[in-house]
Amino acid sequence: MPDLWIDNAPRPALSGATFTTPNPTTGEPLAELARGDRADVDLAVASAKRAFPAWARTDPNERQRILWKCGEGILANLEALARLETLDTGKPITNARTIDVPRTADTFFYFAGWATKLHGETIPVRGPFLNYTVREPLGVIGAIIPWNFPLLLAARKIAPALAAGNTVVLKPPEEASLSCLELARILAEAGLPPGVLNVVTGHGEEAGAALVDHPDVAKISFTGGTDTGRLIMRNAAATLKRLSLELGGKSPNIVFADADVKNAAKNAVGAAFYNQGELCTAGTRLLVQRSIHDEVLDIVVNGARALVPGDPLDPATQMGPLVSEAQHRRVLGYLDVGDREGARREVGGAHGDRGWFVSPTVYSAVHPDMTIAREEIFGPVLSVIPFDDVEDAARIANASEFGLAAGVWTKDITRAHALAARLQAGTVWINTYNRFDAASPYGGMKQSGFGRENGRAVLDEVTQVKTVWVATS
């Protein structure tokens, strides 16, 4: 039975309680996990607090060396990590092997370099003074992540925090914790000192809430649903924690008539259905200029039909099950709503009688005010919406409470840049979609949250600036 990970060692929950995580492919039990609660979070935070001073004082070159070894250790365990991620989340193993695990390692490689490059400024102030700033770590950072990319999202929070000299307590998703526990073991083998990273598995309302409330946690970095993000903001106010929240999305993917229509439509399939649609940036609103609407719809429907759900451990599978029974019910519920509100289901629906599979689903005749066009479904459901011109596209795209990402497909580069400037989204892709790199900042606007991950920008989220005045006469 996988235990909590505290002080570089596995240990059961203090209460002895456990919970079952199921296999989404079969619905059968996969593992029993320790059910951490407030007492376990107290233990993990105390460990991280003890480890913080020494880790913060560690020579940046040494932190860089350890983080680089972490990346190497991840690659050395690629197959084991990929298999765990597939068993736990249902994602196709080919994706886990070629994207999730390599990019997890790349995140550690990238931020290893930043450990030696954090510096302040010398500021020319009035009077006989030397004025300078230094960047310091915050302390203990609580990281709470969702179940769609547990390994990669854990790395995005852990690597920059550790590079800057912070320590971390990670609360992984109860639906998919196995790869995070294995990651902690790998990082310890790479030389990460005890207490620098602790992992507390359990339920959000128990372990997650305790981490948010804890007075010795300096910051919470959360990725997940917008409703949970609002709750975290309210609860974190009591201790004035710093926050970064990467929340939900309902991303518009906009195709103009002058685009490479076949390429745009083909990419729209991947934008909507990659990772079973369990992706915050999924292009679930496909906005198509009216003159090419039918052509694009035909390509997209045929592309969806070709994505037949199957065993995620089969390297040929491109579409696995949803992560849980609850998520399966949620997605099917949205299909019922779409049907009831008058959208036309072109293809898709429940698939099979075992496990939590949903076939890629495409709706046409969708009005922007329909539920399936407004709410984040977090499953393989695509709404195709026609538009007339640039003004119409911008209006529909921005008529959402979310602002995480958007796509624009056109050969008119002037139009592309002009529309990118108008779109209320943290990331805009032009003639591509769902591209990420550890060097490029990522985050949302509006109800999609605030703060950034990746790139130089995230280092502002995990450090604080101290100003020093020195009298020179």
C-alpha positions as CSV (number, residue, x, y, z in Angstrom):
1,M,0.0,0.0,0.0
2,P,1.5,3.4,-1.0
3,D,2.0,5.6,2.1
4,L,2.6,9.3,2.7
5,W,6.1,10.6,1.9
6,I,7.6,12.6,4.8
7,D,11.3,13.2,5.5
8,N,12.3,11.1,2.5
9,A,10.5,8.0,3.8
10,P,7.1,6.4,3.4
11,R,4.8,6.4,6.4
12,P,1.2,5.6,7.0
13,A,-1.4,8.2,8.0
14,L,-1.4,8.9,11.7
15,S,-5.0,7.7,11.9
16,G,-4.2,4.5,10.0
17,A,-7.0,5.4,7.6
18,T,-6.8,4.5,3.9
19,F,-8.9,5.1,0.7
20,T,-9.2,3.2,-2.6
21,T,-8.1,4.6,-5.9
22,P,-9.7,2.7,-8.8
23,N,-8.5,1.8,-12.3
24,P,-10.5,3.9,-14.7
25,T,-10.2,1.3,-17.5
26,T,-12.0,-1.4,-15.5
27,G,-13.6,0.4,-12.5
28,E,-11.8,-2.1,-10.2
29,P,-9.6,-1.1,-7.3
30,L,-6.1,-0.2,-8.3
31,A,-4.4,0.7,-4.9
32,E,-5.1,1.6,-1.3
33,L,-3.6,5.0,-0.3
34,A,-3.0,6.5,3.0
35,R,-5.7,9.0,3.9
36,G,-3.8,11.9,5.2
37,D,-5.6,14.5,7.3
38,R,-4.8,17.7,9.3
39,A,-2.5,15.8,11.7
40,D,-0.5,14.5,8.8
41,V,-0.3,17.9,7.1
42,D,1.0,19.3,10.4
43,L,3.7,16.7,10.4
44,A,4.6,17.3,6.7
45,V,4.7,21.1,7.1
46,A,6.8,20.9,10.3
47,S,9.3,18.7,8.3
48,A,9.4,21.2,5.5
49,K,9.8,24.1,7.9
50,R,12.8,22.4,9.5
51,A,14.3,21.7,6.2
52,F,13.8,25.2,4.8
53,P,16.7,27.1,6.4
54,A,19.4,24.7,5.2
55,W,17.9,24.3,1.7
56,A,17.5,28.1,1.3
57,R,21.2,28.5,2.3
58,T,22.4,25.6,0.0
59,D,24.8,26.9,-2.6
60,P,22.8,27.6,-5.8
61,N,25.2,25.5,-7.8
62,E,24.4,22.6,-5.5
63,R,20.7,23.1,-5.9
64,Q,21.2,23.2,-9.6
65,R,23.2,20.0,-9.5
66,I,20.5,18.2,-7.5
67,L,17.6,19.4,-9.7
68,W,19.5,18.3,-12.8
69,K,20.0,14.9,-11.2
70,C,16.2,14.8,-10.5
71,G,15.5,15.3,-14.2
72,E,17.9,12.5,-15.0
73,G,16.3,10.2,-12.5
74,I,12.9,10.9,-14.0
75,L,14.1,9.8,-17.5
76,A,15.8,6.7,-16.0
77,N,12.4,5.7,-14.6
78,L,10.4,6.7,-17.7
79,E,8.7,3.4,-18.3
80,A,7.6,2.9,-14.7
81,L,6.3,6.4,-14.4
82,A,4.4,6.2,-17.7
83,R,2.8,3.0,-16.7
84,L,1.7,4.4,-13.3
85,E,0.3,7.5,-15.0
86,T,-1.7,5.5,-17.5
87,L,-3.0,3.0,-14.9
88,D,-4.1,5.8,-12.6
89,T,-5.5,8.4,-15.0
90,G,-6.5,6.3,-18.1
91,K,-4.4,8.4,-20.4
92,P,-2.9,6.5,-23.4
93,I,0.5,5.2,-22.5
94,T,2.0,6.5,-25.7
95,N,1.2,10.0,-24.5
96,A,2.6,9.3,-21.1
97,R,5.8,8.0,-22.6
98,T,6.4,10.7,-25.1
99,I,4.9,13.8,-23.5
100,D,4.1,13.6,-19.7
101,V,7.3,12.0,-18.5
102,P,9.8,13.6,-20.8
103,R,8.3,17.1,-20.2
104,T,8.4,16.4,-16.4
105,A,12.1,15.8,-16.7
106,D,12.5,18.9,-18.9
107,T,10.9,21.0,-16.3
108,F,13.5,20.0,-13.7
109,F,16.3,20.5,-16.3
110,Y,15.0,24.0,-17.1
111,F,14.6,25.2,-13.6
112,A,17.9,23.7,-12.5
113,G,19.5,26.4,-14.6
114,W,17.5,29.2,-12.8
115,A,18.9,28.2,-9.4
116,T,22.1,30.0,-10.2
117,K,20.5,33.0,-12.0
118,L,18.2,34.6,-9.5
119,H,19.5,38.0,-8.6
120,G,18.4,41.5,-7.5
121,E,19.1,45.0,-8.8
122,T,21.2,47.9,-7.8
123,I,19.0,51.1,-7.9
124,P,20.2,54.7,-8.4
125,V,18.4,56.5,-5.5
126,R,18.8,60.1,-4.3
127,G,21.4,60.8,-1.7
128,P,24.6,59.1,-0.5
129,F,23.2,55.6,-0.4
130,L,23.8,52.3,-2.0
131,N,20.4,50.8,-2.7
132,Y,19.9,47.2,-3.8
133,T,17.4,44.4,-3.8
134,V,17.8,40.6,-3.3
135,R,15.3,37.8,-4.1
136,E,14.6,35.4,-1.2
137,P,12.5,32.3,-1.1
138,L,9.1,32.4,0.6
139,G,9.4,29.3,2.9
140,V,7.1,26.4,2.8
141,I,4.9,26.2,-0.3
142,G,1.8,24.1,-0.5
143,A,1.1,22.6,-3.9
144,I,-2.3,21.2,-4.8
145,I,-2.7,19.6,-8.2
146,P,-5.5,17.9,-10.2
147,W,-5.8,14.5,-11.7
148,N,-5.4,15.1,-15.5
149,F,-1.6,15.6,-15.5
150,P,-0.5,14.8,-12.0
151,L,3.2,14.1,-12.8
152,L,3.8,17.1,-15.1
153,L,1.7,19.5,-13.0
154,A,3.6,18.5,-9.8
155,A,6.9,19.2,-11.6
156,R,5.7,22.6,-12.7
157,K,5.1,23.5,-9.0
158,I,8.0,21.7,-7.4
159,A,10.9,22.5,-9.7
160,P,10.8,26.3,-9.6
161,A,10.0,26.4,-5.9
162,L,13.0,24.3,-5.1
163,A,15.3,26.1,-7.5
164,A,14.5,29.3,-5.6
165,G,15.2,27.7,-2.2
166,N,11.7,27.0,-1.0
167,T,10.5,23.6,0.4
168,V,7.2,22.0,-0.7
169,V,4.4,20.0,0.7
170,L,2.5,18.4,-2.2
171,K,-1.1,17.3,-2.0
172,P,-1.7,15.1,-5.1
173,P,-5.2,14.3,-6.4
174,E,-7.0,11.5,-4.6
175,E,-8.0,10.1,-8.0
176,A,-4.4,9.8,-9.2
177,S,-1.6,10.0,-6.6
178,L,0.7,7.1,-7.6
179,S,3.0,8.9,-10.0
180,C,3.5,11.7,-7.5
181,L,4.6,9.3,-4.7
182,E,7.0,7.6,-7.1
183,L,8.3,11.1,-8.2
184,A,9.1,11.9,-4.5
185,R,11.1,8.7,-4.2
186,I,13.0,9.4,-7.4
187,L,13.9,12.9,-6.2
188,A,15.1,11.6,-2.9
189,E,17.4,9.2,-4.7
190,A,18.7,12.1,-6.8
191,G,19.9,13.8,-3.6
192,L,17.0,16.0,-2.4
193,P,17.4,16.3,1.3
194,P,14.8,15.1,3.8
195,G,11.8,17.4,4.3
196,V,12.5,19.5,1.1
197,L,9.6,17.7,-0.6
198,N,6.8,16.0,1.4
199,V,3.7,14.4,-0.1
200,V,0.4,14.0,1.7
201,T,-2.2,11.9,-0.1
202,G,-5.9,12.2,0.9
203,H,-9.1,14.1,0.2
204,G,-9.2,17.8,-0.7
205,E,-11.6,18.7,2.1
206,E,-9.3,17.1,4.6
207,A,-5.6,17.2,3.6
208,G,-6.0,20.0,1.0
209,A,-8.0,22.3,3.3
210,A,-5.5,21.7,6.1
211,L,-2.7,22.8,3.9
212,V,-4.5,26.0,2.9
213,D,-5.3,26.8,6.5
214,H,-1.8,26.1,7.9
215,P,-0.1,29.2,9.4
216,D,3.4,27.9,8.5
217,V,2.6,27.6,4.8
218,A,3.7,30.8,3.0
219,K,2.0,30.2,-0.3
220,I,-0.5,27.9,-2.0
221,S,-0.1,27.0,-5.6
222,F,-3.3,25.4,-6.9
223,T,-4.3,24.0,-10.2
224,G,-8.0,22.8,-10.5
225,G,-11.6,23.9,-10.7
226,T,-12.7,27.6,-10.4
227,D,-15.1,26.8,-7.6
228,T,-12.3,25.2,-5.5
229,G,-10.1,28.2,-6.4
230,R,-12.7,30.6,-4.9
231,L,-12.9,28.5,-1.7
232,I,-9.1,28.5,-1.4
233,M,-9.0,32.3,-1.7
234,R,-11.5,32.6,1.1
235,N,-9.8,30.2,3.4
236,A,-6.3,31.5,2.7
237,A,-7.3,35.0,3.7
238,A,-7.1,34.2,7.4
239,T,-3.3,33.7,7.2
240,L,-2.7,36.2,4.3
241,K,-1.0,33.5,2.2
242,R,0.3,34.3,-1.3
243,L,-1.7,32.5,-3.9
244,S,-1.4,31.4,-7.5
245,L,-4.5,29.8,-9.1
246,E,-4.6,28.1,-12.5
247,L,-8.3,27.3,-12.9
248,G,-10.8,26.3,-15.5
249,G,-11.2,27.1,-19.1
250,K,-13.6,27.1,-22.0
251,S,-11.2,28.0,-24.7
252,P,-12.2,29.3,-28.2
253,N,-10.4,27.8,-31.2
254,I,-11.2,30.2,-34.1
255,V,-10.9,29.2,-37.8
256,F,-11.1,31.8,-40.5
257,A,-12.0,31.0,-44.1
258,D,-8.5,31.9,-45.4
259,A,-6.8,29.4,-43.1
260,D,-5.4,26.0,-44.2
261,V,-8.9,24.6,-43.5
262,K,-8.0,20.9,-43.5
263,N,-5.0,21.4,-41.2
264,A,-7.0,23.7,-38.9
265,A,-9.9,21.2,-38.7
266,K,-7.5,18.3,-38.1
267,N,-5.8,20.2,-35.3
268,A,-9.2,21.1,-33.8
269,V,-9.8,17.4,-33.2
270,G,-6.6,17.1,-31.2
271,A,-7.3,20.5,-29.4
272,A,-10.6,19.2,-28.2
273,F,-10.0,15.5,-27.5
274,Y,-6.4,15.2,-26.4
275,N,-6.1,13.5,-23.0
276,Q,-9.8,12.6,-23.3
277,G,-10.7,16.3,-23.3
278,E,-9.5,16.4,-19.6
279,L,-7.4,19.5,-20.3
280,C,-7.9,23.0,-19.0
281,T,-6.9,24.5,-22.3
282,A,-8.9,22.1,-24.4
283,G,-10.3,24.0,-27.5
284,T,-13.9,23.0,-26.7
285,R,-15.5,25.9,-28.5
286,L,-14.7,25.6,-32.2
287,L,-15.6,28.9,-33.8
288,V,-15.8,28.5,-37.6
289,Q,-16.3,31.2,-40.2
290,R,-19.8,30.6,-41.7
291,S,-18.6,30.1,-45.3
292,I,-16.5,27.0,-44.3
293,H,-18.6,25.8,-41.4
294,D,-19.9,22.6,-43.1
295,E,-16.5,21.7,-44.5
296,V,-14.8,22.0,-41.1
297,L,-17.7,20.2,-39.3
298,D,-17.4,17.2,-41.7
299,I,-13.6,16.9,-41.1
300,V,-14.0,17.2,-37.4
301,V,-16.8,14.6,-37.2
302,N,-14.8,12.1,-39.2
303,G,-11.8,12.8,-37.0
304,A,-13.8,12.2,-33.9
305,R,-15.2,8.9,-35.3
306,A,-11.6,7.7,-35.9
307,L,-10.7,8.1,-32.2
308,V,-12.1,4.9,-30.9
309,P,-11.6,4.5,-27.1
310,G,-9.5,1.6,-26.1
311,D,-7.1,0.0,-23.6
312,P,-4.8,2.9,-22.6
313,L,-1.9,0.4,-22.1
314,D,-2.1,-0.5,-25.8
315,P,0.5,1.8,-27.6
316,A,-2.0,2.1,-30.5
317,T,-4.7,3.6,-28.3
318,Q,-5.3,7.4,-28.7
319,M,-8.3,7.7,-26.4
320,G,-8.6,6.2,-23.0
321,P,-11.3,6.3,-20.3
322,L,-12.2,9.3,-18.1
323,V,-10.5,9.3,-14.8
324,S,-13.3,8.4,-12.5
325,E,-16.9,7.3,-12.3
326,A,-17.9,10.7,-11.0
327,Q,-16.3,12.4,-14.0
328,H,-18.0,9.9,-16.3
329,R,-21.4,10.8,-14.9
330,R,-20.6,14.5,-15.1
331,V,-19.7,14.3,-18.8
332,L,-22.7,12.2,-19.7
333,G,-24.9,14.6,-17.8
334,Y,-23.7,17.4,-20.0
335,L,-24.5,15.4,-23.1
336,D,-28.1,15.1,-21.8
337,V,-28.2,18.8,-21.3
338,G,-26.8,19.5,-24.8
339,D,-29.4,17.2,-26.4
340,R,-32.2,18.8,-24.3
341,E,-31.2,22.4,-25.2
342,G,-31.4,21.7,-28.9
343,A,-27.8,21.2,-30.0
344,R,-27.4,18.5,-32.6
345,R,-25.1,15.6,-31.6
346,E,-23.2,14.6,-34.7
347,V,-21.2,11.8,-33.1
348,G,-20.3,10.5,-29.7
349,G,-21.7,9.4,-26.4
350,A,-21.1,6.7,-23.8
351,H,-18.8,3.9,-25.0
352,G,-18.8,0.3,-23.8
353,D,-20.2,-1.3,-20.6
354,R,-16.9,-1.5,-18.6
355,G,-14.8,1.3,-17.3
356,W,-15.5,5.0,-17.8
357,F,-15.3,5.5,-21.5
358,V,-16.9,8.3,-23.5
359,S,-16.5,8.5,-27.3
360,P,-15.4,11.9,-28.7
361,T,-18.6,13.9,-29.0
362,V,-19.2,16.7,-31.5
363,Y,-22.2,19.1,-31.4
364,S,-23.4,21.4,-34.2
365,A,-26.2,23.9,-34.1
366,V,-24.8,25.3,-30.9
367,H,-25.7,28.8,-29.7
368,P,-23.1,30.5,-27.6
369,D,-25.6,30.8,-24.7
370,M,-26.1,27.0,-24.4
371,T,-24.8,25.3,-21.4
372,I,-22.4,23.1,-23.3
373,A,-20.9,26.3,-24.8
374,R,-20.5,28.1,-21.5
375,E,-19.5,25.6,-18.8
376,E,-16.3,23.6,-18.5
377,I,-17.2,20.0,-19.1
378,F,-13.6,18.6,-18.8
379,G,-14.4,15.7,-21.2
380,P,-14.3,14.9,-24.9
381,V,-17.2,17.3,-25.9
382,L,-16.8,19.8,-28.7
383,S,-19.2,22.6,-29.6
384,V,-19.0,23.9,-33.2
385,I,-20.2,27.5,-33.4
386,P,-20.4,29.6,-36.6
387,F,-19.3,33.3,-36.8
388,D,-19.4,35.9,-39.5
389,D,-16.4,38.2,-39.2
390,V,-13.5,39.3,-36.9
391,E,-15.9,41.3,-34.7
392,D,-18.3,38.5,-34.3
393,A,-15.4,36.0,-33.5
394,A,-14.0,38.3,-30.9
395,R,-17.4,38.9,-29.3
396,I,-18.2,35.2,-29.1
397,A,-14.7,34.2,-27.9
398,N,-14.7,36.8,-25.1
399,A,-18.3,36.1,-24.0
400,S,-17.1,33.7,-21.3
401,E,-16.2,33.9,-17.6
402,F,-13.0,32.0,-18.4
403,G,-9.8,33.3,-20.0
404,L,-7.2,30.6,-20.1
405,A,-6.3,30.0,-23.7
406,A,-7.4,30.6,-27.3
407,G,-6.5,29.6,-30.9
408,V,-6.5,31.5,-34.1
409,W,-6.2,29.9,-37.6
410,T,-5.6,32.3,-40.5
411,K,-3.0,33.1,-43.2
412,D,-3.5,36.9,-42.5
413,I,-0.8,37.6,-40.0
414,T,-2.0,41.1,-39.4
415,R,-5.4,39.8,-38.5
416,A,-3.9,37.1,-36.3
417,H,-1.9,39.6,-34.2
418,A,-4.7,42.1,-34.0
419,L,-7.1,39.4,-32.8
420,A,-4.6,37.9,-30.4
421,A,-4.4,41.4,-28.8
422,R,-8.2,41.5,-28.3
423,L,-8.7,37.9,-26.9
424,Q,-9.0,37.8,-23.2
425,A,-6.8,34.7,-22.7
426,G,-3.5,34.0,-20.9
427,T,-2.2,32.1,-23.9
428,V,-3.1,32.6,-27.6
429,W,-1.9,30.0,-30.2
430,I,-1.7,31.1,-33.9
431,N,-1.9,28.3,-36.5
432,T,-1.1,25.8,-33.8
433,Y,-2.7,24.6,-30.5
434,N,-1.8,23.2,-27.1
435,R,1.9,24.0,-27.3
436,F,3.8,24.2,-24.0
437,D,7.4,24.6,-23.0
438,A,9.0,25.0,-19.6
439,A,10.5,28.3,-20.7
440,S,7.1,29.8,-21.7
441,P,4.8,31.3,-19.0
442,Y,1.3,29.9,-18.7
443,G,-1.7,31.0,-16.8
444,G,-5.2,32.5,-17.0
445,M,-7.3,35.7,-16.9
446,K,-10.8,36.3,-15.5
447,Q,-12.2,33.2,-13.8
448,S,-9.3,31.1,-15.1
449,G,-7.2,32.4,-12.2
450,F,-4.0,34.5,-11.7
451,G,-0.3,33.9,-11.4
452,R,1.9,32.1,-13.9
453,E,3.7,28.8,-14.2
454,N,6.8,28.1,-16.3
455,G,9.3,30.5,-17.6
456,R,10.9,33.4,-15.8
457,A,7.5,34.6,-14.7
458,V,6.9,31.8,-12.2
459,L,10.0,32.9,-10.2
460,D,8.2,36.0,-9.2
461,E,5.6,33.7,-7.7
462,V,8.0,31.7,-5.5
463,T,10.3,34.6,-4.3
464,Q,10.0,37.8,-2.4
465,V,12.0,41.0,-2.9
466,K,14.0,42.6,0.0
467,T,15.3,46.1,-0.4
468,V,18.6,47.1,1.4
469,W,19.7,50.7,2.0
470,V,23.4,51.4,2.8
471,A,24.6,54.9,3.9
472,T,27.8,55.6,2.1
473,S,28.7,58.8,3.9
